[in-house]
Amino acid sequence: MHESVNGTSRVRFGTSWAVPVDLSPSPWYYVAKRAIDLAIALLALVTLAPLFAVVAVLIKLDSEGPVFFIQERVGYDPSTGAVTRFGCYKFRSMRNRADSALHRAHMARLIQGQQSTPAPGGTYKLQRDPRVTRVGHVLRRTSLDELPQLINVVRGEMSIVGPRPAVPYEVEMYQDWHRRRLLAVPGLTGWWQVFGRNQVVFDEAVRMDIYYVDNRSLWLDLKIILLTPWAIISGRGAG
């Protein structure tokens, strides 16, 4: 939540303080951004419905379990300035009921700076993850596993463009300055996803998300949207 300390607005996360923030862009930005998000997400869901059906069949043929994987992520509500939690939709790429302990330990190493170079599959990717299914490897490599997040965009929990949505146990390990990246609605694609996914370590990925938070505009969103297809083709991907 927002509080005022000596006239400076801050956002409080649990018992620790985030850095001072300029609370938000102008209200019209959010209205326009929401309208664009809805238009793109609804059109994409209708257009991609046949692809969704094919992916669903492949997932069911490859392994037992549901088609969708719903994971709790950390979001942001610009109407209240509150950091929130929501269920993030993805195509299931791992074995059903896979343990998150492996990824939790991986994130701890990244955040603590114990991994000095990015993982081969991207900053947040766990190399040779034994939990990932055969179809899941393809979905992750092509970013198709991220497409159901269009549902989150329609629901208003995510945007087409924004910082990567973090998992709660990751946020618990953040340094205070890392938390500034939480002050925008998370997105399917973003500045980091387009320009740095496979090349940067955790702190640099956070700095790229913070750059987006501090420079948000419809023009920047448009630039990121236009660059995302090439990022996917080149292997960086979205989300």
N, C-alpha and C positions, 0 to 999 in steps of 0.2 A: 504494500500500500504506500501512498505518498504521504510524507510528513514534511514539515518545514523546520529547518534547523538554522537559526541565525539568518532567517530570510531566504535560505537556499533550499530549493526542493530536492528531496532525495527519495529513492524508492527503497523500502525496507524488505529484506529477504530473511525471514526467520529472525535470528539474533544478530545478524551482521548487516553492515551498511554497504550499499552499492555506491559508486561514485556519483557526484552531483550530475543531474541531467537537465537538459532542456526538454520539458515534458512531452511535447508533441508538435508535429506540423500543424498548419491551420486546419480547421474543421472541414473545409471544402475538399481538402486532399483526401480525407478518409471517405467522404461521400463518393467522390469520383473513383477512388481506388476500389471501393466496394462494388460499385456498378460495373466496373471493368472485370473484377474478379468473377462476379455472377455470370456475366455474359460469356466469358471465356470458358468457365468451368461447366456451365450447362451445355454449351455447344459441344465441348469436348466429350462430355459424358454421353451425349446422344450419338456423336460421330464414332466414338470408340467402343460403343456397346458390342459390336461383333468381336472386336479384339478382346474385350473383357471376357466374353463367353469362351473363346478359344483358350485363353490363359487359364480360366477356371477349370476347364476340362483337363488340361495338361497337369495342373496341380493335383487334381483328384486322382488321375491315373498314376502319378509318380509316387505319391505317399499318402498315408492316412492323415485325416485331419481336415479342418475347415479351409475354405478357399482364402478367407481373409484373416489377417493377423491384426489384432487391435491392441496397440501398446500405449500406455499412458505417456504423454509428453507434456512439456511445459509451454504454455502459450502466453498471450498478452491481450487484454481487453482495452482498446484505446478509449472506450466510452467511460471507463472508470479508472483507468491508469493502474489496473491491478494485474499482477502476474497470476495466471490461472493454470489449470491442468485440464487436459482433454484426451479422449481416446483417438489416437491417430490410426487411420486405416492404411493397410498395405496388403498386397498379395503375399500370402504366406510363402516365404522362401526357405524356411527352416523346418526341421522335423517338429511334429506337434509336441507342445509342452516342453520345448527346449529350455534348458536352464540358462538364466541370464548371467550367472556368476563369471563365466568366461569373458563376456563382453565388459562386465563391470571392472574386472581386473585389468583388461586392456585399456579402458578409459582412464583408470587410475594411473597407469604408466604414462599415458599421453599427457594428462593434465599436470602430472608431477615432473614432466620433462625428461623422463627416463628413456623415451624413444626419440632419438635425435633426428631421425629421418622419417618421412611419411610412410605409412603402410603401402605396399604395392597396389592395393585396390583403392586407395584413397586414405585421407587422414583418419577417418573414423572406422575404416574397414579392418576387420580382424583377418589376418592372412591364414589361409588354409583352415577356415572355420569348420570343424567337423559336424556342426549342427545344420549346415546348409545342404539342401537336397540337390539332385541333379538339375531339375527344372529351376530351382532357386538360383543356381549359379548363373544361368542364362538371364533370368529376370533381373538379377542385380547388375550384371555386366551391361545390360541394355537400359537400366533404370525403369523397366516396366513394372517392377514391384512397387514403385512410388505412385503409379497412376490412380489408385483408389483414394489418394489424398485429395483428389478433386471433390470427393464427398465432403471432406473437412472444409474445403473452400466454400462450397455451397452453404454449409452450416455456419460459416463465419468464424470458424476456429483457426483457419489458416488463410493465407493469401496466395495468389499465384507467385508473387515475389516477396521474399523476406528472408530473415536468418533461418538457418537450419533448426527445426524443432528438437530441442534437447530432451533427453530422458531425465526424470527426477533425480536418480542416483548420480548422474553426471553433474547436475547443478549443485548437489550437496558437496561436491568436491571442488567447486569453483573458488578461485581467488575473487576478492571483491570486484576487481576491475573486469573480470570475465563476465560478470552479471549484467553489464551494460548491454550486451548483445540480446538480452531478453526483453528489451524495451521497444520491441516492434512485433507485430503479428508475424509468426513464423511462416515461411513460404515453401512452395514446391521447388522453386529455384531461387537463386540469389547471387550476390556479388561473389561470394566465396565459391559457390558451386560452379560458376561460369569461369572464373579466373584462377582458381587455386586448388581445386579439390585434390588432385593427385600430386601436387608439388609442394605443399606447405605443411608444416607441423602444427600442433594444436594451437599454440599461442598466436601464430600468424593467421590461422583460420578464424580465430576469435576477433583479431584486429580487423579482418576483412568484413566480418559481420557488423562490427561496430562502425566501420566506415559507412556501411549502408544505413545503419540506424541514424547516424549523424548527418547524412546527406540525402535522406529520402525525398523523392519527388516523382511525379508521374513520368517525367522524361527519363529519369534513371531506371524506373521500372520498365519502360518501353525498351530501353537499350538492353537490359538484361533479358527480357523476353525474346528479343530478336537474336541475341547471341546464344541462347540456350540450345537450339537445334544443333549448331555446330559443336557446342561443348559435348553434347551427347554422342554425336558422330565421332568426335575425336577421342572419346573415352572418358571425359570428365563427368558428363552426365548431370542430372538434376536431382535435387532433394538430398 
